[in-house]
Amino acid sequence: MTAHLTGTREDWLTARLELLAAEKELTRRSDELAEQRQALPWVRIDKEYRFETEEGSASLKDLFRGRSQLLVYHFMFGPDYTAGCPSCSSIADGFNGIVVHLENHDVAFSAVSRAPLAKLEAFKQRMGWTFPWASSFGSDFNHDFSVWFTEDEQRAGGIEYNYRREPPAREPLAGKTVQEWRGNEGPVAEIAAMTGTDVATYTRDRPGVSAFTLEDGIVYHTYSSYARGLDGLWGVYQWLDRAPKGRNETGVWWRHHDRYGQG
């Protein structure tokens, strides 16, 4: 027999209406936050960044593909990875199908990773994705937007991620969780192994999303978010939050979508 509260349809409706009031308040607050995001001051980008894409070498301006807005997902896939981050991959499964809708609403989209383009293209084919994915290999782009850090920064406590400075990572991290930098996902070593890397290498790359606008030929940075700020973009969690048992997590349960059932 279930240990959860049970009741009549009338009991359920009474509780549901109370929840509805809270959900409506959350929706209104979310609308207010969206307006705050859009009201942030724009920062002009004067630095020249180069990317490798399916169409060849591209500038940041080129990634707009004729549109006035650009959303970039900072996908964790460093040059030493053998596969993309499984968490980023789960997020990508969710956004893969929406790019066409963004593009038809004056918003360009691109994932950007540090791995060479050939690695990205091979993994993209494996996953069956179609979204644009640019390589920033050899560029300062990931470092400048706080989603990649050097080994020296990692050891010396020079990492500033999600708008706060992290302590030095001098001790082994294999038994720790990633709670401090993205949320409680279980042993970071397990996630690193899915990318074919060690913990230190894996955690020098980080996830994030950044927004840009192009006006009068000038590119401006308008917004960036990291860590738990990406929860709203991780589609599977939005569904789980509406499932009877919620997220119901006891560690790292997700995999690359072609690796479920493989132990």
N, C-alpha and C positions, 0 to 999 in steps of 0.2 A: 504494500500500500504506500502511496506517495506521502512524503513528509511535508510536502508543500501545502500552504493554505488552500483550502477548497471552499466553494460557496455556491450560491444560486446565481442564475443569470442576473438577477436584480443586484446582488452583492457585487458581481463583476462590473456591472454598469456604473454603480456608484463609485467604485474605485477607479474605473476607467475615466470617468468625467473629471475626477480630481487630478489624475495624471494628465489628461488633456489640457487642463489649465496650465500645468507646469510645462508641458511641451510647447504650448503656444508662447509662453513667456520666453522659453529658450529660443524659439524661432525669431521672436522680435529682437532678442539680444543678439542673435547671430546676424540679423540684418544691420543692426547698429555697428557691430564689429566690422562687417563688410564695408560700411561707409568710412569707418576709421582707417581701414587699410587703404582705401582709395584716396583718402585725404593726406596720406603721408607725402612729405616733400620728395620730389624727384631728384635724383642725383645723376648728373651728366657723366657719361662714360666716354672718356677721351682715349683710353688705352686701346691699342689694337690687339684683338684676340683672333687667332686663327684656329679653325676646326677642319677636320677631315670628314666629309659626308659622302653619301652615295653619289652625289653630283660632282664631287671634287672638293678642292679647298674652298673654304668659306669664311667670311668674317661674321662677327656677331650680327651685323646689320643684315647679312645675307640670310640668316636663320629666320628672319621675319617673313621671307618669301612673299613680299608684296603687301603684307598686312601691317597694321599699326601697333599691334600688341604681340608680345611673345611670352609664353610660359615655358620655363625650363625645369625639367625634373633632373636633379642631381643624382644620378643612378650610381650606386656603389659598385664599380667594376674597375679595379686598378690594373695596371699593366701586368702585375704578377698573379692576378686571379686566373683561374681556369674556368670559372663560371661566374655569372652575376650573383650579387647578394640575393639570397632567397627571399628576404623581406621586401627588397626593392622589386624583385620579380613578381611577388604577389601583388604589390601595388600596381605594377605595370600591366598585369593581367586585367586589372580593373580599368585602367585608362586607355588601353590599346584601342578599344572601339569608339572612343569619344572624339578622337582627333578630327575626324571628318566634320563633326558638328562644330567644334571650335573654329576650324578653318573657314567655315561658312558663316561665322559670326565675327570676322575680322580679328581672330586670335590664332597666331601660329603656335605650334608646339614642337618641342624637341627634347628628348632625353640627351644628357651629356655625361660622358664618362671619360676617365683618363686612359683606359685601355686603347691600344691601337684599333683602328677601324676594322681590320680583318677579324679580330677577336669578337668585336661587337656584332658584326654581321653574321658570323657563324653561330653565335648564341641566339641572336634574333631569329635566325632560320630554325634553329632547334626548338625555340619556344613558339614559333608560328606567329610572331608579332609583325605588325605593319607600320607602326609609328616611326617617325624620323628619329634617328639616333646618331649623334655626332661625337666624334672623338676629339678630346681636347689634349691629346698626348703631346707633351712638350710645351704646353701653354701654361700661363699663370692663372687661367680662368678659375679652376677649382680652388686653388689656394686663395685667390683674391675674394672668392665668395664663400670662404670658410667651410669648404667641404673636403679639403685635403690638407694634410699637415706632414711636415718632414719628420724623420726619425729623431733628429736633434730636438725639435719642438716637443715631440712626444716624451722624450726622456727628461727634458728640462722643465716641463710644465709650461710650455709656450703655446699650448693649444687653447684657442678661444672658439668654442663651438656653442651654438644656441645662446649666444650673447652672455656667456660666462666663461671664465678661465678654469681649465681643469688642472688638477695637481699632477706632478710628475708621475709617469708610469714606469717606475724603476723596478718594481717587483713583477713577477710573473702574473699574468691576468687570466690564465686558462681556467681557474676555478671560480672566477667572478662572473657576475651578470652584467648585462649592458644597461641596467636600470638607470645608472647615472647619466647616460647619454642618449638613450632613446626610449626607455621604458622597460619594464620587467619582462624580458623575453627568455630568461633562462641562461644556461652556460654559454658564454660568448664563444668558447672554443668549438662548440657544436656547430654554430652558425659559420664560423671561420672555415671549418673543415669542408662545408658545403661549397665554398668558393676555392678550395684547394690551397688555402693559405694558413699561416699561423696567426695567432691572435693579434700580435703587434702590427703585422702587415695589414690585416683585415681592417683594424680599427683606425688606421691612418686616413682611410677614406670614410666619408660620412654622407648620410642622405640629406636632401633638402629640396626646396622648390624656390625658384626665383622668378620674378616678373619684370618685364621691361616694356618700354614704349618707344616708338619711333616717331618723332615729330620734327618737321623741317629738316630732315636729314640727320638729326642728332638722336642718338640712343640714350635713354635714361633708365636707370635702375629704379624700380618703384617699390619692390617688396621682396622679402625672403623669409622663409620659415624653415625650422629644423625640428628634429627629434619628435616629441609628442605633438608638435604643431602639424605633423603630417597625418595624424590619426584620421582626420576628416577625409583624406584622400585615399586611405587604405580601405577600399570598398568592402572587402570581406568582413571587416569589423563593423561596418555600418549595418550589415545584415545580421551578424551575430548578436549585436546589441538589441536586436528585435526578436531574437530566438528565445524560446522558453528558458534555456539555461545560460544565456548570455555568452560571454567569451570563454568561460569554463576552461581556463588554461592551467596546465600543470607542467609548464616548460615549453620547449620549442616543438610545436606540433606540426607546423607548416613545412612544406618542401617546395622545390621547383615542381611545377604542376605535372611534369612527366616523370617524377620520381616517387609519387605515392605508390604504396604497395610493394616497394622494393626493400623494405626493412629498415 
